[in-house]
Amino acid sequence: MPHLTLAYSSHLAAEGDTAGLMRNLARCLAEHRADGKPVYPIGGVRVRAYETRDYCVADGSPDIGFVHASLKVGSGRSAETLKATGDALFAILKAHFAAPYEKQGLALSLEVGEFSEAGTWKHNNLHARFKRP
């Protein structure tokens, strides 16, 4: 259950291929391995991005923006695995936004947290779909 949510300042929409970025991030999660085994089931991968039109960063200058990514995963993975996941995702974000980072003020951030199984409800046929031959 890796759910990755991005919020980004609206002026960054013109800076690149948001749909392509989301595909790259989803692929990173689906292909992530620990001890040679998949860490996240492909049927649980979710990546979404929200353009933020109303925001203020630092002094409010119009050429300052942000991208904040929040990854939530099911509990039970080691700290090392979560760090490796965060490192891989953050490398993709940094590469994608390298050009605007060089031209303007830009704050990139990523947080990784765990869902507790208590307090979550799921109804999902995607895992079965990807197990079919």
DRENPA-3360 file (N, C-alpha, C; in nm, 2 decimals, always signed):
BEGIN
1 = MPHLTLAY = +0.08/-0.12/+0.00/+0.00/+0.00/+0.00/+0.09/+0.12/+0.00 ~ +0.16/+0.15/-0.11/+0.23/+0.28/-0.11/+0.14/+0.38/-0.18 ~ +0.10/+0.49/-0.10/+0.02/+0.60/-0.16/+0.11/+0.72/-0.15 ~ +0.14/+0.78/-0.27/+0.23/+0.89/-0.28/+0.14/+1.01/-0.33 ~ +0.14/+1.12/-0.25/+0.06/+1.24/-0.28/+0.16/+1.35/-0.30 ~ +0.15/+1.42/-0.41/+0.23/+1.54/-0.43/+0.14/+1.67/-0.43 ~ +0.19/+1.77/-0.37/+0.12/+1.90/-0.38/+0.23/+1.99/-0.43 ~ +0.20/+2.08/-0.53/+0.30/+2.16/-0.59/+0.24/+2.30/-0.62;
9 = SSHLAAEG = +0.32/+2.40/-0.62/+0.28/+2.54/-0.65/+0.24/+2.55/-0.80 ~ +0.14/+2.62/-0.82/+0.08/+2.62/-0.96/+0.17/+2.66/-1.07 ~ +0.26/+2.75/-1.04/+0.35/+2.80/-1.15/+0.44/+2.69/-1.20 ~ +0.46/+2.58/-1.13/+0.54/+2.47/-1.17/+0.47/+2.38/-1.28 ~ +0.34/+2.40/-1.29/+0.27/+2.32/-1.39/+0.33/+2.33/-1.53 ~ +0.38/+2.45/-1.56/+0.44/+2.48/-1.69/+0.58/+2.43/-1.70 ~ +0.64/+2.38/-1.60/+0.78/+2.33/-1.60/+0.80/+2.19/-1.64 ~ +0.69/+2.12/-1.66/+0.72/+1.98/-1.70/+0.60/+1.89/-1.71;
17 = DTAGLMRN = +0.63/+1.77/-1.73/+0.53/+1.66/-1.76/+0.49/+1.60/-1.63 ~ +0.39/+1.65/-1.56/+0.34/+1.60/-1.44/+0.30/+1.45/-1.45 ~ +0.23/+1.42/-1.56/+0.18/+1.28/-1.58/+0.30/+1.19/-1.59 ~ +0.40/+1.23/-1.66/+0.53/+1.15/-1.67/+0.60/+1.13/-1.54 ~ +0.60/+1.24/-1.46/+0.66/+1.23/-1.33/+0.59/+1.13/-1.24 ~ +0.46/+1.13/-1.25/+0.38/+1.04/-1.17/+0.40/+0.89/-1.21 ~ +0.41/+0.87/-1.34/+0.44/+0.74/-1.39/+0.58/+0.69/-1.34 ~ +0.68/+0.78/-1.35/+0.82/+0.75/-1.30/+0.82/+0.71/-1.15;
25 = LARCLAEH = +0.74/+0.79/-1.08/+0.74/+0.76/-0.93/+0.66/+0.63/-0.90 ~ +0.56/+0.61/-0.98/+0.48/+0.48/-0.96/+0.57/+0.36/-1.00 ~ +0.64/+0.37/-1.11/+0.73/+0.27/-1.15/+0.84/+0.24/-1.05 ~ +0.89/+0.35/-0.99/+0.99/+0.34/-0.88/+0.94/+0.25/-0.77 ~ +0.82/+0.28/-0.72/+0.76/+0.21/-0.61/+0.73/+0.06/-0.65 ~ +0.68/+0.04/-0.77/+0.65/-0.10/-0.81/+0.77/-0.18/-0.83 ~ +0.88/-0.12/-0.87/+1.00/-0.20/-0.90/+1.10/-0.20/-0.78 ~ +1.07/-0.13/-0.67/+1.15/-0.13/-0.56/+1.17/-0.27/-0.50;
33 = RADGKPVY = +1.29/-0.30/-0.46/+1.32/-0.44/-0.41/+1.40/-0.42/-0.28 ~ +1.38/-0.52/-0.20/+1.47/-0.54/-0.08/+1.50/-0.69/-0.07 ~ +1.62/-0.72/-0.06/+1.66/-0.86/-0.06/+1.61/-0.94/-0.18 ~ +1.61/-0.87/-0.29/+1.56/-0.93/-0.42/+1.41/-0.95/-0.43 ~ +1.34/-0.90/-0.34/+1.19/-0.92/-0.34/+1.12/-0.79/-0.35 ~ +1.01/-0.79/-0.42/+0.93/-0.66/-0.43/+0.89/-0.61/-0.29 ~ +0.90/-0.48/-0.27/+0.87/-0.42/-0.14/+0.72/-0.39/-0.14 ~ +0.67/-0.34/-0.25/+0.53/-0.29/-0.25/+0.46/-0.36/-0.36;
41 = PIGGVRVR = +0.34/-0.41/-0.33/+0.26/-0.48/-0.44/+0.21/-0.38/-0.54 ~ +0.22/-0.41/-0.67/+0.18/-0.32/-0.77/+0.04/-0.28/-0.76 ~ -0.05/-0.37/-0.71/-0.19/-0.34/-0.70/-0.22/-0.23/-0.59 ~ -0.12/-0.20/-0.51/-0.14/-0.10/-0.41/-0.08/+0.03/-0.44 ~ -0.01/+0.04/-0.55/+0.06/+0.17/-0.58/-0.04/+0.28/-0.63 ~ -0.03/+0.39/-0.56/-0.11/+0.51/-0.60/-0.02/+0.63/-0.60 ~ -0.02/+0.71/-0.70/+0.05/+0.83/-0.71/-0.05/+0.94/-0.76 ~ -0.06/+1.05/-0.69/-0.15/+1.15/-0.73/-0.08/+1.29/-0.71;
49 = AYETRDYC = -0.12/+1.39/-0.78/-0.06/+1.52/-0.77/-0.17/+1.63/-0.77 ~ -0.15/+1.72/-0.69/-0.25/+1.83/-0.68/-0.17/+1.97/-0.70 ~ -0.22/+2.04/-0.79/-0.17/+2.17/-0.82/-0.23/+2.27/-0.71 ~ -0.15/+2.34/-0.64/-0.19/+2.43/-0.54/-0.19/+2.58/-0.59 ~ -0.30/+2.64/-0.61/-0.31/+2.77/-0.66/-0.30/+2.88/-0.55 ~ -0.34/+2.85/-0.44/-0.33/+2.95/-0.33/-0.22/+2.90/-0.23 ~ -0.11/+2.97/-0.22/+0.00/+2.94/-0.13/+0.08/+3.06/-0.10 ~ +0.16/+3.05/-0.01/+0.27/+3.15/+0.02/+0.39/+3.07/+0.07;
57 = VADGSPDI = +0.50/+3.09/+0.01/+0.63/+3.03/+0.04/+0.72/+3.15/+0.08 ~ +0.79/+3.13/+0.19/+0.89/+3.23/+0.24/+0.83/+3.37/+0.24 ~ +0.88/+3.46/+0.16/+0.83/+3.60/+0.16/+0.72/+3.63/+0.07 ~ +0.67/+3.52/+0.00/+0.56/+3.53/-0.09/+0.59/+3.58/-0.23 ~ +0.72/+3.58/-0.26/+0.76/+3.62/-0.40/+0.70/+3.52/-0.50 ~ +0.66/+3.58/-0.61/+0.59/+3.49/-0.71/+0.69/+3.39/-0.78 ~ +0.82/+3.41/-0.77/+0.91/+3.31/-0.83/+0.96/+3.21/-0.73 ~ +0.89/+3.19/-0.62/+0.93/+3.09/-0.52/+0.82/+2.99/-0.51;
65 = GFVHASLK = +0.85/+2.86/-0.52/+0.75/+2.76/-0.52/+0.79/+2.64/-0.44 ~ +0.71/+2.54/-0.44/+0.73/+2.42/-0.36/+0.68/+2.30/-0.43 ~ +0.73/+2.19/-0.39/+0.68/+2.05/-0.42/+0.69/+1.98/-0.29 ~ +0.58/+1.93/-0.23/+0.59/+1.84/-0.12/+0.52/+1.71/-0.15 ~ +0.60/+1.60/-0.12/+0.55/+1.47/-0.15/+0.53/+1.40/-0.01 ~ +0.42/+1.33/+0.00/+0.39/+1.25/+0.12/+0.37/+1.11/+0.08 ~ +0.45/+1.02/+0.13/+0.44/+0.88/+0.10/+0.38/+0.81/+0.23 ~ +0.27/+0.74/+0.21/+0.22/+0.65/+0.32/+0.23/+0.51/+0.28;
73 = VGSGRSAE = +0.28/+0.42/+0.36/+0.29/+0.28/+0.34/+0.23/+0.20/+0.45 ~ +0.20/+0.08/+0.42/+0.16/-0.01/+0.53/+0.27/-0.04/+0.62 ~ +0.24/-0.07/+0.75/+0.34/-0.09/+0.85/+0.42/-0.22/+0.82 ~ +0.53/-0.23/+0.89/+0.61/-0.36/+0.88/+0.74/-0.36/+0.80 ~ +0.77/-0.25/+0.74/+0.89/-0.24/+0.66/+1.00/-0.18/+0.75 ~ +1.13/-0.23/+0.72/+1.24/-0.18/+0.80/+1.27/-0.03/+0.78 ~ +1.34/+0.03/+0.87/+1.38/+0.17/+0.85/+1.47/+0.18/+0.73 ~ +1.55/+0.08/+0.71/+1.65/+0.08/+0.60/+1.57/+0.08/+0.46;
81 = TLKATGDA = +1.46/+0.00/+0.46/+1.38/-0.01/+0.34/+1.31/+0.12/+0.31 ~ +1.25/+0.18/+0.42/+1.18/+0.31/+0.40/+1.28/+0.42/+0.36 ~ +1.40/+0.42/+0.41/+1.50/+0.52/+0.37/+1.54/+0.50/+0.23 ~ +1.56/+0.37/+0.18/+1.59/+0.35/+0.04/+1.48/+0.39/-0.05 ~ +1.36/+0.37/-0.01/+1.24/+0.41/-0.09/+1.24/+0.56/-0.10 ~ +1.26/+0.63/+0.02/+1.26/+0.78/+0.02/+1.37/+0.83/-0.07 ~ +1.49/+0.77/-0.06/+1.61/+0.82/-0.14/+1.58/+0.81/-0.29 ~ +1.52/+0.69/-0.33/+1.49/+0.67/-0.47/+1.39/+0.77/-0.52;
89 = LFAILKAH = +1.28/+0.79/-0.44/+1.17/+0.88/-0.49/+1.23/+1.03/-0.49 ~ +1.30/+1.06/-0.39/+1.35/+1.20/-0.38/+1.45/+1.23/-0.50 ~ +1.53/+1.13/-0.54/+1.62/+1.15/-0.65/+1.54/+1.18/-0.78 ~ +1.43/+1.11/-0.80/+1.34/+1.13/-0.91/+1.29/+1.27/-0.91 ~ +1.24/+1.32/-0.79/+1.18/+1.45/-0.78/+1.29/+1.56/-0.81 ~ +1.41/+1.54/-0.75/+1.52/+1.64/-0.77/+1.56/+1.64/-0.92 ~ +1.56/+1.53/-0.99/+1.60/+1.53/-1.13/+1.49/+1.60/-1.21 ~ +1.37/+1.57/-1.18/+1.26/+1.62/-1.26/+1.25/+1.78/-1.24;
97 = FAAPYEKQ = +1.28/+1.83/-1.13/+1.27/+1.97/-1.10/+1.40/+2.04/-1.10 ~ +1.50/+1.98/-1.16/+1.64/+2.04/-1.16/+1.64/+2.18/-1.23 ~ +1.58/+2.19/-1.34/+1.58/+2.31/-1.42/+1.51/+2.43/-1.35 ~ +1.39/+2.41/-1.30/+1.33/+2.52/-1.22/+1.41/+2.55/-1.09 ~ +1.47/+2.45/-1.03/+1.55/+2.47/-0.91/+1.66/+2.57/-0.94 ~ +1.72/+2.56/-1.05/+1.84/+2.64/-1.09/+1.79/+2.79/-1.12 ~ +1.67/+2.80/-1.16/+1.62/+2.94/-1.21/+1.54/+3.02/-1.10 ~ +1.49/+2.95/-1.00/+1.40/+3.02/-0.91/+1.42/+2.96/-0.77;
105 = GLALSLEV = +1.35/+3.02/-0.67/+1.34/+2.96/-0.54/+1.25/+2.84/-0.54 ~ +1.29/+2.73/-0.49/+1.21/+2.61/-0.49/+1.24/+2.52/-0.37 ~ +1.14/+2.49/-0.30/+1.15/+2.40/-0.18/+1.10/+2.26/-0.22 ~ +1.18/+2.16/-0.22/+1.14/+2.02/-0.24/+1.14/+1.95/-0.11 ~ +1.04/+1.87/-0.08/+1.04/+1.79/+0.04/+0.96/+1.66/+0.02 ~ +1.00/+1.57/+0.10/+0.93/+1.43/+0.10/+0.92/+1.38/+0.24 ~ +0.81/+1.33/+0.28/+0.80/+1.27/+0.41/+0.75/+1.13/+0.39 ~ +0.79/+1.03/+0.47/+0.75/+0.89/+0.46/+0.68/+0.86/+0.60;
113 = GEFSEAGT = +0.57/+0.80/+0.59/+0.50/+0.76/+0.71/+0.43/+0.63/+0.69 ~ +0.39/+0.57/+0.80/+0.32/+0.44/+0.79/+0.17/+0.45/+0.83 ~ +0.09/+0.38/+0.76/-0.05/+0.36/+0.79/-0.06/+0.25/+0.90 ~ -0.14/+0.26/+0.99/-0.17/+0.16/+1.08/-0.29/+0.07/+1.02 ~ -0.28/-0.05/+1.03/-0.39/-0.14/+0.98/-0.52/-0.11/+1.06 ~ -0.51/-0.08/+1.18/-0.63/-0.04/+1.26/-0.67/+0.10/+1.21 ~ -0.79/+0.11/+1.17/-0.84/+0.24/+1.13/-0.83/+0.26/+0.98 ~ -0.81/+0.16/+0.90/-0.81/+0.17/+0.75/-0.91/+0.07/+0.70;
121 = WKHNNLHA = -0.97/+0.10/+0.59/-1.07/+0.02/+0.52/-1.02/+0.01/+0.38 ~ -1.03/-0.11/+0.32/-0.99/-0.13/+0.18/-1.08/-0.22/+0.11 ~ -1.11/-0.19/-0.02/-1.18/-0.28/-0.11/-1.12/-0.26/-0.24 ~ -1.04/-0.36/-0.29/-0.95/-0.35/-0.40/-0.94/-0.48/-0.47 ~ -0.97/-0.48/-0.60/-0.95/-0.60/-0.68/-0.82/-0.60/-0.77 ~ -0.74/-0.50/-0.74/-0.62/-0.48/-0.83/-0.51/-0.59/-0.80 ~ -0.50/-0.63/-0.67/-0.40/-0.73/-0.64/-0.43/-0.86/-0.72 ~ -0.55/-0.90/-0.72/-0.59/-1.02/-0.79/-0.57/-1.00/-0.94;
129 = RFKRP = -0.60/-0.89/-0.99/-0.58/-0.86/-1.14/-0.43/-0.88/-1.18 ~ -0.34/-0.83/-1.10/-0.20/-0.84/-1.13/-0.14/-0.98/-1.10 ~ -0.21/-1.07/-1.03/-0.16/-1.20/-1.01/-0.21/-1.30/-1.12 ~ -0.30/-1.25/-1.20/-0.35/-1.34/-1.31/-0.23/-1.37/-1.41 ~ -0.24/-1.49/-1.46/-0.13/-1.53/-1.56/-0.14/-1.46/-1.69;
% end
